[in-house]
Amino acid sequence: MGYPVCVSLPLYAVLQFALMSSNNSAPHALAHQYPDGFPPFHAAVRAKIAAPGLKRTTIDDPTASPLNASTASDVSDMGNAAARYPAIARATTDFRCLVPLFSTTLTYPCVAIRPRRLPPAWPRLP
C-alpha cells in the first residue's frame, strides 16, 4: 500500500484497507494483531460466518487465498448483512481511502470499480 512499516493507523483506515479488493496486508495485520494471534482470529471468523447462516462459505486465510470460497447465495447474504453497517457500506463503496498519517493525509485509490452506493437489498439467490 505504501505506508511506512510499523506505523500506527486508525482502526477505520485499517478496516477500509482490509475491505479493498487490492490489499492483502491489512487483513493479514488484523489477523495477527488479534488478541492471542491467528488461531482465535480464525475461530472468530468461523463464528461470524456461522452467525447469519452462511453454510457454504469458508475462510481459511485472512488474505485473498484460493482456500477462501463462497457461493453466490452466501455472497448475496453477506452483501445484505454488510449493508446494515454504515462503516462497511462506506468503506466498500469508496473510490479512495483517505488515511491521516502524521501531519498529512494519504490517498489510496481502490483498484476495483465499485458502485457509488449499495442497492437497497441484494437479491437473494436460490
C-alpha positions as CSV (number, residue, x, y, z in Angstrom):
1,M,0.0,0.0,0.0
2,G,2.9,2.3,0.5
3,Y,2.5,3.2,4.2
4,P,5.6,3.1,6.4
5,V,6.4,-0.1,8.3
6,C,5.5,-0.1,12.0
7,V,3.2,2.9,11.6
8,S,0.0,3.2,13.7
9,L,-3.1,3.7,11.6
10,P,-6.6,4.5,12.8
11,L,-8.7,1.3,13.0
12,Y,-11.2,2.6,10.4
13,A,-8.3,3.0,7.9
14,V,-7.0,-0.5,8.5
15,L,-10.6,-1.9,8.1
16,Q,-11.0,0.1,4.9
17,F,-7.7,-1.2,3.6
18,A,-8.8,-4.7,4.6
19,L,-12.1,-4.3,2.6
20,M,-10.3,-3.0,-0.5
21,S,-10.0,-5.7,-3.1
22,S,-6.5,-4.6,-3.9
23,N,-5.0,-5.1,-0.4
24,N,-3.8,-8.2,1.4
25,S,-1.5,-6.7,4.0
26,A,-4.2,-5.1,6.2
27,P,-6.3,-8.3,6.7
28,H,-3.0,-10.1,7.5
29,A,-2.1,-7.5,10.0
30,L,-5.5,-7.5,11.6
31,A,-5.5,-11.3,11.9
32,H,-2.0,-11.4,13.5
33,Q,-2.8,-8.4,15.9
34,Y,-6.0,-10.1,17.1
35,P,-5.8,-10.9,20.8
36,D,-3.7,-14.1,21.2
37,G,-3.0,-14.2,17.5
38,F,-4.2,-16.0,14.4
39,P,-6.0,-19.1,15.9
40,P,-8.5,-17.1,17.9
41,F,-9.0,-14.8,14.9
42,H,-9.8,-17.8,12.8
43,A,-12.2,-19.0,15.4
44,A,-13.9,-15.6,15.5
45,V,-14.2,-15.6,11.7
46,R,-15.8,-19.0,11.7
47,A,-18.3,-17.8,14.3
48,K,-19.0,-14.7,12.3
49,I,-19.6,-16.8,9.2
50,A,-22.0,-19.2,11.1
51,A,-24.0,-16.4,12.8
52,P,-26.0,-15.4,9.7
53,G,-26.2,-19.0,8.5
54,L,-23.6,-18.9,5.8
55,K,-23.3,-22.7,5.3
56,R,-21.3,-22.7,2.1
57,T,-18.6,-20.2,2.9
58,T,-15.1,-21.0,4.2
59,I,-12.4,-18.5,5.0
60,D,-9.1,-20.2,5.9
61,D,-6.8,-17.3,5.3
62,P,-7.3,-13.5,6.0
63,T,-5.9,-12.6,2.6
64,A,-7.2,-13.4,-0.9
65,S,-6.4,-17.1,-0.6
66,P,-7.7,-19.7,-3.1
67,L,-8.7,-21.6,0.0
68,N,-11.4,-19.0,0.7
69,A,-14.6,-19.8,-1.0
70,S,-18.3,-19.0,-1.0
71,T,-21.4,-19.5,-3.1
72,A,-23.3,-16.7,-4.9
73,S,-26.2,-17.2,-2.4
74,D,-23.9,-16.7,0.6
75,V,-22.2,-13.7,-1.0
76,S,-25.7,-12.1,-1.5
77,D,-26.5,-12.7,2.1
78,M,-23.1,-11.1,3.1
79,G,-23.9,-8.1,1.0
80,N,-27.2,-7.7,2.7
81,A,-25.7,-8.1,6.2
82,A,-22.8,-5.7,5.4
83,A,-25.2,-3.0,4.1
84,R,-26.7,-2.7,7.6
85,Y,-23.3,-1.4,8.8
86,P,-22.8,2.1,7.5
87,A,-19.0,2.0,8.0
88,I,-18.7,-1.2,6.0
89,A,-21.1,0.1,3.3
90,R,-19.0,3.3,3.1
91,A,-15.6,1.5,3.1
92,T,-16.6,-0.9,0.3
93,T,-18.1,1.7,-2.0
94,D,-15.5,4.5,-1.6
95,F,-13.3,5.1,-4.7
96,R,-10.4,6.0,-2.5
97,C,-9.1,5.6,1.0
98,L,-8.0,8.7,2.9
99,V,-5.6,8.0,5.8
100,P,-4.4,10.6,8.2
101,L,-0.7,9.9,8.7
102,F,1.5,12.3,10.8
103,S,0.8,15.8,9.5
104,T,-0.7,14.8,6.2
105,T,-3.4,12.8,4.6
106,L,-2.5,9.9,2.2
107,T,-4.9,9.0,-0.6
108,Y,-5.1,5.4,-1.8
109,P,-7.2,4.6,-4.9
110,C,-9.3,1.5,-4.9
111,V,-8.3,-0.8,-7.8
112,A,-11.8,-2.3,-8.3
113,I,-14.6,-0.2,-9.8
114,R,-17.2,0.0,-7.2
115,P,-20.8,1.4,-7.2
116,R,-21.2,4.7,-5.6
117,R,-24.0,3.3,-3.4
118,L,-25.2,-0.2,-2.5
119,P,-28.7,-1.2,-3.7
120,P,-31.3,-1.3,-1.0
121,A,-31.1,-5.1,-0.9
122,W,-29.1,-7.6,-2.8
123,P,-31.3,-10.1,-4.5
124,R,-31.5,-13.5,-2.7
125,L,-30.3,-16.2,-5.0
126,P,-31.7,-19.7,-4.7
